[in-house]
């Protein structure tokens, strides 16, 4: 599920702020490893 959400964030289909709290850490790790740490925002 975390990978699915990370890919949606990368594609611009959702935002990190909309990720459920229980998955935020895993999604942040994936985004960082993929080179998209700039998309990790809580706005």
Secondary structure as GFF3:
##gff-version 3
##sequence-region A 1 43
A	DSSP	alpha_helix	2	11	.	.	.	ID=ss1
A	DSSP	three_ten_helix	16	18	.	.	.	ID=ss2
A	DSSP	alpha_helix	24	33	.	.	.	ID=ss3
A	DSSP	three_ten_helix	37	39	.	.	.	ID=ss4
###
